[in-house]
Amino acid sequence: MNVKKKNIIIGLLVLTGLMVYLFFFGKLFSFSPIIIGFEKHELTNTIVYTQRGMSFSNYEKIDTLIPVVEKFHDLKYLKKPEIFLFVDSIGYMRRSLSKARFWTLFFNSRIFGSPWALKDARSGRISLEIYLKHELSHSLLHQQSCPIRARKYPKWLMEGIAVYSSNQMGTSVYPDKSETYRLIQAGNFMPPDYFRTTKEEKMRLELENRATFIYSEFACIVDYLITTYGKNKFLTYMKILTKNNDHDTIFKQVFGIDFDKFLIDFKEYVVNNENPAKRNRTAPN
């Protein structure tokens, strides 16, 4: 065997070993078809993977969240959502593509929970049920799309639906509807199209907790759409976007108004009313 062929074989072996490591223990773990180091718990509606050495017993409670999420969205999961719960912070950071408490991968709709999220849930700082319903909303919508369309789904709307449908406003550090409206009245507003673009960081907001305000703002926009146009029309808009990413065109077709004009109307409503949060709200169901 000549030196060139030997080097090629060595290179391929090294590359194969690296890929195996990345899929099992590294940053490609979330894509891996084979799960190592976790115990699998297949339930009626979900599959929960818990990292070995973890003490967890609320499997049935998690399983009951699926019908609730499906009912609000008027959609069904195409496959059981997979939820991965970590107990080891180092292992989580090594495998996870995000540092968030919880996150969902658009490519395969898998949900990942960090050790600190579970610790915060045990201490009562956050609600595990609410956070999981938030991520299950993402997972459900991702399953309705191909990976390309799922990635292009309007990010502000994805978060607004998740916060609204999980009743997350007013819990933990998320401002409730009244406080969000007050902050908008004070001049704070994140244009939805700026969210997760280079423009977002350049947008000045006078806030103690920028991220949670933005999420609650988007939930308020969802709330306003549902209250103004009805939930059925909103769901039509939400579902079409899983198959077609031309947001502004679809918005105009469904609601009969340009998206930019709608945002002006929404901000004017908030700013010009003393107690806008008292407006009737359609409860998530």
N, C-alpha and C positions, 0 to 999 in steps of 0.2 A: 504494500500500500504506500503510495507516494505521500509526501508531506502535505500537499494541497488537499487531497482527499481526507487525510487524517484530521487536518484542521477543520474541514467542513463538518465531519462527523462530530468532533468535539464541540464545535459551535452549536450544532443542532441539539446535542445532548444538554448543553448548558441552557439553551433557549427553552427546551422542553421542561427542564427542571425548574426554571424561573417561572414559566407559565403555570405549572402545577402548583408551585408555591403561591403565586398570586391568586389563583382560583380558590385554593383551600384556606389560605391564611393571610392573604394580602388584599389589595384594593380591587381585585376582580371577584372577590367572594360573593358579592351581591348578584353576580351573573352565574355563579357556579351551579351546575346541575347535580353535583354531588356535595352533600353537606357533612362536614367532619367537625366533631367537637360539640355537637348539639343533640339534644334529645327531641325526637319528633312526637308531637301529640296531635293526632288527626281527630278532629271533632266533626260534628254534623255539618257545620257551615264554614269552618276555618281549619287551617293547619298552623299550629303554634310550635316554633322551635325554641327551646330554652337552652342556653349555654350550660354545659356540664358543670355541676357544682352549684347550680342556682336553686334557691328555694322559692317556688312559685306554685300557687294553687288555684288562681282565679280563671282557670281555663273555660269553665262553663259560662262565667260572666262575660268573657270576651266573645264567646260564641253567640250569645244573645244579642250582641250589637249588630250583627249582620242584617237581620230582618228590619231593624230600625233604620239603618242606613239605606237599604234598598227601598223602603217605603217612602222616605223623603224624596229620593232622586227618581222614583218611579222607574227603576232599572234593576236588573238582576246581574249578579256576578256571573261571568262566563266560566269561571273556575274558582275554586276555594281560595280566598286570599291567604297568603303566607305571611306570618308575623314572626320575626326573629327578635328574641329578647336576650340581652347581654348582661352578664354579671361582672365581667372583667373589663375595666376601663382601657387598659393597654390593648387588649384584644379587639375591643370595639374601634379604637382609633386606628389600629393597624388594618382592619378590614373595611371600615366604613368610608363611604365617599363624602360624608357630611359630619359636622360636629354638632348638629342639632340634636335636641332631646329625642325627637322622632323624625323620621323622613321616609319617603316612599320613592322607589325607583320607577320612573316612567316606563322603562323598557319592559319590565315583567310584572309590575304592580306589587312587588314585594315591599313589606313594611319592616322597618328596623327601629328598635327601641334601645336607647342607651342605658347604661347602669345608673347614671345620675337621674334619668327620668323616673326609673322605678324607685329610686331612693326618695325623690321628691314626692312621688305618689304615696309611698308608705308614710311619709311625714305629714301628709295632708296639704302640702304646698301646691300641688296640682291634682287634677282629677284624671286618673288613668283612663276612665271611661270616655271623658270628653276628648282627650288627646287621641285616643285610638279611633273614635268616631271621626275626628278630623282627618286622620290619615286614611281611614277606610273610605272616606269620600274621594280622596285622591285616587286610591286604588281602584275603586269602582269606575270612575271616569276614564282612567287609563286603560282599563280592560275593554272599553267600548271602542277604542281607537287602535290603529296600527302604531308602532313606536314613533314614527315620524310625526304623525298628527298629534299623538299624545304629548310629544315634546313641544309642539307648537301651539298647544291649547293656551288661550290667554291666561297668563300666570296670575294676574290680579283676580280674574274670575275664579280660577281654581281655588285660590286661597279664600276669597270671599264666600264661596259656596261652603267650603269646609268649616270656616268659623261660624257662619250663620247656621248651618244645619246641625252642628254639634252644640249649639248654644254656648259658645266659648266666650262671647263678650261678657264682661263683668266677672270673669273668673280669673284666678291667679293674677297676673300683671296686665291682663287685657282690659282696656277701658270698656265700660258698658256703653250702651247706645247714647245715653244722656251726656256722658263725659266726652264721648267721641264727637258728638254734635257741638258741644261747647268748645272743644279744641279746634274744630273747623271754623266756628264763628270767630275764634281768636286769630284766624289767618293761616292755619295749618291745613295743607291739602297736598296729597301725593297724586299727581295725574296717573291714572291707571297704566297708561302706555309707557310711563317711565319706569315702572316696577321691574327690578332686576335687569336694568340696562345701565349704561354709563351715566345716563341722565339722573338716575335715582340719587346717587351720592351728592350730586351738585345741587339738589333741591333742598333748600334750607327749611328746616322745621324746628320750631322752638318747643322741644319736647324732652321730657325726662326719659321716656322709653319710646324711641322712634319706631322700632319694628312692630311692636304690638299695636301702636296707634294705626299704622298703615294697614295691618290685617283687619282691625276693627272698622276702619274706614271702608275697606272693600266689602265687609259684611254689611255695613249700613247701605252701601249702594245696592247690594243684592236685596236687602230688605225693602228698599225704596222701589225697586223694580217689581217685586212681588206684590207689594201693597198697592202700587199704582196700576199695574197691568194685569195682575192675577197670577197665581202660581202656575196654572196650566200653560199660559203663554211663556212664562219664564222657563219652564221645563222644556218647552219646544226649542227655545233659543239655546239652552244648555246642551240639549241632545244633538242638535244640528251641528254644533261646533265640534263634536267628537268625530264628525265625518268630513267637515269642511272648515278650514281655518281662516276663511275670509270674514273676519269678525265684523268689520264695520258694515259690510254689505248685508250680512245676516241680521245684524242688529236692526238696520233700517227696514228690512223685509218683515221682521217679526213685530217690532214695536211701532213702526211707522214714523220714526224720528231718527235723525242723525245722532250718532253716539256723542259727538262733541256738543251738540245742542242739548242732549239729555243731561250731560254733566253740568252744563251751565244752569239748567233748570234745577238740578239736584242741589247745587251749591247755593243758588238763590233761595231755594226753599229753606235750607238750613239756616242761612244767614238772616233771612228776613222774618223769621218766626221766633218768638220769645221762648217757647217750649216745644220745639219741633219733635223732640223724642216722645212726646205724649201721643203722637199720631198713632192710630191703630196699627198694630203689627200682626201679620199672619204668622202664628206660631209654627215652627218647623214640625212637620209630621210626615 
